[in-house]
Amino acid sequence: MEGLFIFYTICAAITAISSIISLGYASLALMSAPNDGSAARNNALYSFSRSVAIA
């Protein structure tokens, strides 16, 4: 049982680190995308909202 807890903790830590990094990149993409309703802006908004939900 203790081995499963350690495995879960490692997986949770890796997922948390990955989601925080993804949130950072999505934030940068959102700030650099033009605010004109383009596909780049829509992709940045989608990535940002997905990253916020995961983080």
Secondary structure, 3 states (H helix, E strand, C coil): CHHHHHHHHHHHHHHHHHHHHHHHHHHHHHHHCCCCCCHHHHHHHHHHHHHHHHC
